[in-house]
């Protein structure tokens, strides 16, 4: 009788597990699902209409992280323009609200310059690392508002699996170690100046600048800059790498490999 109950219990557990998997349950609090949205400016025809596209992620088990990712992703647009009510772009908390801001900015710009090309906003969020209980997401935006070229923007979002919280550079640094981080970043900048990407740059014209936009990747701590931060637009978005060997005693041990 005991063996019959054991077999029956195992069979029931197998059925329940299969059912959970069929519903997409995996037990991972940081499980992600893709979100893809695209919208054309309503009631607008021709080349001057605005378009908004987004391909990002949501956390089915963690709505607060989904909200935070959207806040950060749509916040990349803060420098695009001003909305008609005077509030800065990039304050939207949903795709629809963000698209409405872009469309309002496009309509306002066309009133001044009717032949202005259409605004474009393309946003993405992708996982670039999942290591040592850290999930690293890269948020990318490309925003075009009628100039000679669009504006690429990148921001990192680092999430601790232990706490399911977003962590920033200050959370990663040991107490009192920011000067050591800045010194390591300056050394990384000197190495970058010798790269092909920085070829021909004048350090006097494009001096070193600090950045807290960091991601703990497999090969080291990546520090991402926006265009014009360290170099002209043609040089793109520089990424400096700090080897973990230079960050021993600078970063908390759990952020080192």
C-alpha positions in Angstrom: 0.0 0.0 0.0 2.8 2.4 0.9 4.5 1.8 -2.5 1.2 2.4 -4.3 0.8 5.8 -2.6 4.4 6.7 -3.4 3.9 5.9 -7.1 0.7 7.8 -7.2 2.3 10.8 -5.5 5.1 10.9 -7.9 2.7 10.7 -10.8 0.7 13.6 -9.4 3.8 15.7 -8.9 4.8 15.0 -12.5 1.4 16.1 -13.8 1.5 19.3 -11.6 5.0 20.2 -12.8 4.0 19.7 -16.4 1.0 21.9 -15.9 3.1 24.7 -14.3 5.5 24.6 -17.1 2.8 24.8 -19.7 1.6 27.9 -18.0 5.1 29.4 -18.3 5.9 29.2 -14.5 9.6 28.6 -14.0 10.2 29.7 -10.4 12.6 32.5 -11.6 11.6 35.8 -10.0 13.7 37.6 -12.7 12.1 35.7 -15.6 11.6 38.0 -18.6 9.2 38.2 -21.5 9.6 40.2 -24.7 7.5 43.3 -25.3 7.3 44.6 -28.9 5.3 47.7 -29.8 5.2 50.1 -32.8 3.0 53.0 -33.5 2.7 55.6 -36.3 1.6 59.2 -35.6 -2.2 59.2 -35.8 -4.0 61.4 -38.3 -0.7 62.0 -40.1 0.3 61.2 -43.7 3.6 61.8 -45.6 7.3 61.7 -44.8 7.0 64.2 -41.9 5.1 61.8 -39.6 6.6 60.5 -36.4 7.1 56.8 -35.6 7.8 55.1 -32.2 9.2 51.6 -31.9 10.1 49.7 -28.8 11.4 46.1 -28.1 12.0 45.6 -24.5 11.4 43.2 -21.5 8.9 42.8 -18.7 9.2 40.7 -15.5 6.0 38.7 -15.1 6.9 37.8 -11.5 8.0 41.3 -10.6 5.8 44.2 -11.7 7.9 46.8 -9.8 11.0 45.8 -11.9 8.9 46.1 -15.1 7.8 49.6 -14.1 11.4 50.6 -13.3 12.7 49.3 -16.6 10.1 51.3 -18.5 10.8 54.4 -16.4 14.5 54.1 -17.3 13.9 53.2 -20.9 11.5 56.0 -21.6 13.7 58.3 -19.6 16.4 58.0 -22.3 14.3 60.5 -24.3 14.7 63.3 -21.7 16.9 65.3 -24.1 14.7 65.0 -27.2 12.4 67.9 -26.9 9.8 69.6 -24.7 6.2 68.6 -24.6 3.6 71.3 -25.1 2.8 71.6 -21.4 6.4 72.4 -20.6 7.3 69.1 -18.9 10.5 67.6 -20.1 10.4 64.6 -22.4 11.4 61.3 -20.8 9.0 61.4 -17.9 6.5 58.9 -19.3 5.8 55.7 -17.4 4.1 53.8 -20.3 4.7 53.2 -24.0 1.5 55.0 -24.9 2.4 58.0 -22.8 5.9 58.1 -24.3 4.5 57.9 -27.9 2.1 60.7 -27.2 4.9 62.9 -26.0 6.9 62.2 -29.2 3.9 62.9 -31.4 3.2 66.1 -29.6 6.8 67.2 -29.9 6.8 66.3 -33.7 3.6 68.3 -34.3 5.0 71.3 -32.4 8.2 71.2 -34.5 6.3 71.0 -37.8 4.5 74.2 -36.9 7.8 76.0 -37.0 9.4 74.0 -39.9 6.7 72.3 -42.0 9.2 70.4 -44.2 10.9 68.9 -41.1 11.5 65.1 -41.5 9.5 62.9 -39.2 10.6 62.2 -35.7 11.8 58.7 -34.9 12.1 57.0 -31.6 13.5 53.5 -31.4 14.0 51.9 -27.9 15.4 48.5 -26.9 16.2 46.6 -23.8 18.3 43.4 -23.9 20.0 41.1 -21.4 23.8 41.4 -21.9 24.9 39.4 -18.9 23.5 37.0 -16.3 26.3 36.0 -14.0 27.1 35.7 -10.3 23.5 36.4 -9.3 23.5 39.6 -11.3 21.3 40.3 -14.3 22.6 43.1 -16.5 20.2 44.8 -19.0 21.3 47.3 -21.6 18.8 50.0 -22.4 19.3 51.6 -25.9 17.6 54.4 -27.6 17.9 56.1 -30.9 16.1 59.4 -31.1 15.8 61.5 -34.3 14.2 64.9 -34.1 15.0 66.4 -37.5 18.7 67.3 -37.3 21.6 66.0 -39.3 21.5 62.7 -37.4 19.8 60.9 -34.6 21.0 60.7 -31.0 22.0 57.2 -29.7 21.7 56.7 -25.9 22.6 53.8 -23.7 22.1 53.1 -20.0 22.7 50.0 -17.9 20.3 48.4 -15.5 21.9 46.0 -13.0 19.6 43.8 -10.9 20.6 41.6 -7.9 19.0 38.3 -7.9 19.3 38.0 -4.1 17.3 41.1 -3.4 15.5 41.6 -6.7 16.6 45.3 -6.5 18.4 47.5 -9.0 21.9 48.3 -7.9 24.1 51.2 -9.0 27.8 52.1 -8.7 27.5 53.4 -5.2 26.0 50.1 -4.1 28.9 48.2 -5.7 31.7 50.3 -4.2 33.2 49.5 -0.8 32.9 52.5 1.6 35.4 55.2 0.8 36.5 53.7 -2.5 35.1 56.1 -5.1 38.4 57.9 -5.5 40.0 54.5 -6.3 37.3 53.8 -8.8 37.9 57.1 -10.5 41.6 56.5 -10.7 41.0 53.1 -12.3 38.6 54.8 -14.8 41.2 57.4 -15.7 43.7 54.6 -16.4 41.0 52.9 -18.6 40.6 56.2 -20.4 44.3 56.4 -21.1 44.2 52.9 -22.6 41.2 53.8 -24.7 43.0 56.9 -26.1 45.4 54.5 -27.8 42.6 52.6 -29.5 41.4 53.0 -33.1 38.1 54.5 -31.9 40.0 57.4 -30.3 42.6 57.8 -33.2 43.4 61.5 -33.8 41.5 62.8 -30.8 42.9 65.7 -28.8 42.7 65.0 -25.1 42.7 68.8 -24.6 39.7 69.2 -26.8 38.0 66.1 -25.5 39.0 65.7 -21.8 38.4 62.8 -19.5 34.9 62.7 -17.8 33.5 60.6 -15.0 30.6 58.2 -15.5 28.5 56.0 -13.2 26.9 54.2 -16.1 28.5 50.8 -15.3 27.9 47.1 -15.9 29.8 44.2 -14.3 30.4 42.0 -17.4 32.4 38.8 -17.7 35.6 40.6 -18.8 35.5 43.5 -16.4 33.5 46.5 -15.4 32.2 48.2 -18.5 31.7 52.0 -18.3 29.5 53.4 -21.1 29.6 57.0 -22.4 27.1 58.8 -24.6 28.1 60.6 -27.8 29.9 63.9 -27.2 31.0 62.9 -23.6 34.5 61.9 -24.6 34.6 62.3 -28.3 32.8 63.8 -31.3 29.7 62.1 -32.7 31.6 60.2 -35.4 33.5 58.2 -32.7 30.2 56.8 -31.4 29.6 55.8 -27.8 32.9 54.9 -26.1 33.0 52.0 -23.6 35.9 51.9 -21.2 36.7 48.5 -19.5 38.2 48.3 -16.1 39.7 44.8 -15.4 38.5 43.3 -12.2 42.1 42.9 -11.0 42.2 46.7 -10.6 38.9 46.7 -8.6 39.9 44.2 -5.9 39.3 46.0 -2.7 37.4 48.7 -4.5 34.1 46.8 -5.4 32.2 44.7 -2.9 33.3 41.1 -3.2 30.0 39.9 -4.6 30.4 42.0 -7.7 33.8 40.5 -8.5 34.1 37.2 -10.4 
